Amino acid sequence: MTYLQELHSLGLANSDHTTLLLNTYTKLKDVSRLDSFIKTESKHKSGDEMDELPFDLETAIRVCRQAGYFDHASYLAEKYARHEDYLRIQIEDAGNYGHALAYLRKLGAEAVRPPSYCLLHSRNIEI
């Protein structure tokens, strides 16, 4: 586990390393390390380049969802504006329809595309 943590801290980890590390945390039910890992701030690059996370975001969301850590997955999805992932977690995994609706309202009308509406409508939720 220390090896995987060091790879991530040095920015040398790939999605397989992220999967292994997150699976280790979730299997051991080590919520404090999981919290610390997913709340790691992005590394700042010089100039106009985008910030880079020390882990693969898509992999982290997927592993957290599969392990039943929906709060962690939704935290990542919301923080990094993965709107569709956030809505799927809230509706399909956690059954938090009210949270999904509140999130859609927060995004505003411009951000709500037909798939979001269809996702909610398919669950017989009034908008």
Residue frames as qw, qx, qy, qz and C-alpha x, y, z in Angstrom:
[[0.000, 0.887, 0.462, 0.000, 0.00, 0.00, 0.00],
 [0.325, -0.763, 0.101, 0.549, 2.86, 2.39, 0.78],
 [0.406, -0.065, 0.604, 0.682, 4.29, 1.82, -2.69],
 [0.161, 0.631, 0.658, 0.379, 0.97, 2.74, -4.33],
 [0.188, -0.912, -0.272, 0.240, 0.60, 5.82, -2.15],
 [0.395, -0.564, 0.304, 0.659, 4.09, 6.98, -3.10],
 [0.354, 0.244, 0.663, 0.613, 3.40, 6.47, -6.81],
 [0.028, 0.828, 0.527, 0.188, 0.36, 8.73, -6.50],
 [0.314, -0.862, -0.070, 0.392, 2.20, 11.39, -4.49],
 [0.390, -0.389, 0.469, 0.691, 4.93, 11.52, -7.17],
 [0.519, 0.589, -0.043, -0.618, 2.39, 11.69, -9.99],
 [0.103, 0.392, -0.853, -0.330, 3.58, 8.41, -11.48],
 [0.433, 0.160, 0.842, -0.280, 0.43, 6.35, -10.91],
 [0.252, -0.034, -0.645, -0.721, -1.83, 5.13, -13.69],
 [0.671, -0.233, -0.107, -0.696, -5.47, 4.03, -13.50],
 [0.811, -0.075, -0.581, 0.019, -4.48, 0.48, -12.49],
 [0.359, 0.098, -0.586, 0.719, -2.53, 1.83, -9.51],
 [0.344, -0.209, 0.159, -0.902, -5.50, 3.98, -8.53],
 [0.796, -0.167, -0.387, -0.435, -7.81, 0.97, -8.75],
 [0.701, -0.020, -0.640, 0.313, -5.52, -1.14, -6.56],
 [0.157, 0.130, -0.481, 0.852, -5.07, 1.55, -3.95],
 [0.494, -0.186, 0.036, -0.849, -8.76, 2.42, -3.72],
 [0.819, -0.133, -0.497, -0.254, -9.75, -1.24, -3.60],
 [0.526, 0.036, -0.660, 0.535, -7.29, -1.71, -0.73],
 [0.118, -0.144, 0.344, -0.920, -8.79, 1.20, 1.19],
 [0.660, -0.146, -0.144, -0.723, -12.35, 0.04, 0.61],
 [0.784, -0.060, -0.617, -0.038, -11.69, -3.64, 1.41],
 [0.439, -0.018, -0.617, 0.653, -9.95, -2.63, 4.65],
 [0.236, -0.832, -0.483, -0.133, -12.78, -0.14, 5.33],
 [0.496, -0.296, -0.124, 0.807, -10.09, 2.49, 5.90],
 [0.155, 0.873, 0.442, 0.136, -12.37, 5.49, 5.49],
 [0.276, -0.872, 0.074, 0.396, -9.86, 8.00, 6.88],
 [0.414, -0.309, 0.578, 0.631, -7.25, 7.11, 4.24],
 [0.322, 0.522, 0.694, 0.377, -9.91, 7.01, 1.55],
 [0.026, -0.946, -0.293, 0.137, -11.09, 10.47, 2.62],
 [0.349, -0.718, 0.294, 0.526, -7.56, 11.80, 2.63],
 [0.457, -0.015, 0.684, 0.569, -6.83, 10.34, -0.80],
 [0.261, 0.638, 0.634, 0.351, -9.90, 11.59, -2.64],
 [0.102, -0.965, -0.208, 0.120, -9.65, 15.04, -1.05],
 [0.595, -0.273, 0.266, 0.708, -6.08, 15.45, -2.31],
 [0.263, 0.838, 0.036, -0.477, -5.84, 18.72, -4.15],
 [0.797, 0.553, 0.120, 0.212, -4.71, 18.83, -7.74],
 [0.609, -0.325, 0.169, 0.704, -1.13, 19.63, -8.53],
 [0.256, 0.903, 0.068, -0.339, -0.66, 23.04, -10.09],
 [0.741, 0.240, 0.303, 0.549, 1.18, 23.17, -13.37],
 [0.239, -0.455, 0.073, 0.854, 3.03, 26.21, -14.51],
 [0.034, 0.040, -0.495, -0.867, 1.64, 28.67, -17.03],
 [0.569, 0.047, -0.068, -0.818, -1.80, 28.28, -18.52],
 [0.418, 0.036, -0.894, -0.159, -1.91, 24.50, -18.24],
 [0.709, -0.458, -0.254, -0.473, -4.73, 22.80, -16.40],
 [0.422, -0.519, 0.647, -0.366, -4.32, 21.46, -12.87],
 [0.631, 0.171, -0.736, -0.175, -3.64, 17.75, -12.72],
 [0.803, -0.456, 0.147, -0.355, -5.09, 15.35, -10.17],
 [0.105, -0.548, 0.828, -0.047, -2.70, 12.84, -8.62],
 [0.425, 0.096, 0.896, -0.089, -5.16, 10.07, -9.55],
 [0.089, -0.165, -0.716, -0.673, -7.44, 9.07, -12.39],
 [0.386, 0.010, 0.287, -0.877, -10.79, 10.72, -11.65],
 [0.735, 0.058, -0.378, -0.560, -12.95, 8.37, -13.70],
 [0.601, 0.062, -0.782, 0.156, -11.34, 5.34, -12.05],
 [0.041, 0.054, -0.648, 0.759, -11.76, 6.80, -8.57],
 [0.565, 0.017, 0.088, -0.820, -15.47, 7.47, -9.13],
 [0.759, 0.093, -0.548, -0.340, -16.01, 3.99, -10.60],
 [0.472, 0.078, -0.804, 0.354, -14.19, 2.16, -7.78],
 [0.158, -0.032, 0.528, -0.834, -15.99, 4.14, -5.06],
 [0.678, 0.041, -0.125, -0.723, -19.35, 3.38, -6.70],
 [0.729, 0.099, -0.663, -0.140, -18.59, -0.33, -7.06],
 [0.365, 0.045, -0.767, 0.525, -17.49, -0.56, -3.42],
 [0.333, -0.699, -0.630, -0.057, -20.64, 1.18, -2.20],
 [0.352, -0.437, -0.208, 0.801, -18.90, 4.40, -1.14],
 [0.254, 0.724, 0.533, 0.358, -21.49, 6.58, -2.82],
 [0.211, -0.946, -0.110, 0.221, -20.75, 9.68, -0.73],
 [0.474, -0.504, 0.420, 0.587, -17.12, 9.58, -1.83],
 [0.422, 0.289, 0.662, 0.548, -18.03, 9.02, -5.46],
 [0.094, 0.867, 0.453, 0.185, -20.57, 11.85, -5.44],
 [0.353, -0.823, 0.062, 0.441, -18.08, 14.16, -3.69],
 [0.448, -0.236, 0.545, 0.669, -15.62, 13.63, -6.54],
 [0.287, 0.520, 0.675, 0.438, -18.27, 13.94, -9.23],
 [0.057, -0.939, -0.337, 0.033, -19.62, 17.18, -7.79],
 [0.414, -0.727, 0.177, 0.519, -16.22, 18.73, -7.06],
 [0.303, -0.280, 0.609, 0.677, -14.93, 18.10, -10.57],
 [0.472, 0.431, -0.032, -0.769, -18.20, 18.94, -12.35],
 [0.093, 0.032, -0.942, -0.320, -18.92, 15.43, -13.58],
 [0.505, -0.006, 0.164, -0.847, -22.64, 16.22, -13.67],
 [0.781, 0.057, -0.456, -0.422, -23.85, 13.04, -15.33],
 [0.512, 0.089, -0.793, 0.318, -21.82, 10.88, -12.94],
 [0.113, -0.077, 0.547, -0.826, -23.19, 12.80, -9.96],
 [0.654, 0.017, -0.027, -0.756, -26.77, 12.36, -11.12],
 [0.755, 0.090, -0.625, -0.177, -26.28, 8.64, -11.81],
 [0.307, 0.099, -0.781, 0.535, -24.79, 8.10, -8.36],
 [0.298, -0.022, 0.411, -0.861, -27.62, 9.96, -6.66],
 [0.735, 0.110, -0.097, -0.661, -30.39, 8.24, -8.64],
 [0.809, 0.188, -0.532, -0.165, -29.12, 4.78, -9.55],
 [0.521, 0.164, -0.723, 0.423, -26.88, 4.01, -6.57],
 [0.080, -0.005, -0.611, 0.788, -28.05, 6.01, -3.57],
 [0.118, -0.607, -0.768, -0.164, -31.70, 6.58, -4.47],
 [0.182, -0.526, -0.288, 0.779, -31.36, 10.24, -3.46],
 [0.298, 0.620, 0.575, 0.443, -33.84, 11.67, -5.94],
 [0.158, -0.955, -0.226, 0.109, -34.23, 14.88, -3.98],
 [0.464, -0.605, 0.314, 0.566, -30.47, 15.49, -4.09],
 [0.458, 0.189, 0.624, 0.604, -30.49, 14.90, -7.83],
 [0.118, 0.827, 0.488, 0.252, -33.29, 17.42, -8.33],
 [0.311, -0.902, -0.021, 0.299, -31.59, 19.99, -6.11],
 [0.531, -0.324, 0.463, 0.631, -28.39, 19.52, -8.08],
 [0.355, 0.478, 0.610, 0.523, -30.21, 20.04, -11.38],
 [0.063, -0.943, -0.325, -0.034, -31.81, 23.20, -10.02],
 [0.453, -0.733, 0.182, 0.473, -28.39, 24.46, -8.90],
 [0.527, -0.010, 0.554, 0.645, -26.96, 23.84, -12.38],
 [0.256, 0.517, -0.008, -0.817, -29.66, 25.91, -14.01],
 [0.753, 0.493, 0.296, -0.319, -31.75, 25.44, -17.13],
 [0.434, 0.743, -0.456, -0.227, -28.82, 25.76, -19.56],
 [0.062, -0.466, 0.881, -0.058, -27.04, 22.75, -18.07],
 [0.626, 0.110, 0.697, -0.333, -30.08, 20.49, -18.04],
 [0.256, 0.281, -0.713, -0.590, -30.02, 18.42, -21.19],
 [0.790, -0.038, -0.262, -0.552, -32.69, 15.96, -22.27],
 [0.644, 0.074, -0.748, 0.138, -30.74, 12.92, -20.94],
 [0.043, 0.090, -0.652, 0.751, -30.94, 14.36, -17.42],
 [0.577, -0.002, 0.099, -0.811, -34.65, 14.90, -17.80],
 [0.785, 0.090, -0.518, -0.327, -35.11, 11.42, -19.25],
 [0.405, 0.144, -0.806, 0.406, -33.10, 9.90, -16.41],
 [0.199, 0.006, 0.561, -0.803, -35.39, 11.52, -13.86],
 [0.657, 0.105, -0.124, -0.736, -38.53, 10.91, -15.88],
 [0.648, 0.129, -0.736, -0.150, -37.74, 7.20, -16.23],
 [0.259, -0.037, -0.811, 0.524, -37.80, 6.97, -12.43],
 [0.263, -0.688, -0.617, -0.277, -41.28, 8.53, -12.30],
 [0.359, -0.422, -0.325, 0.767, -40.09, 11.67, -10.56],
 [0.169, 0.905, 0.380, 0.095, -42.00, 14.89, -10.87],
 [0.498, 0.098, -0.008, 0.862, -39.92, 17.88, -11.89]]
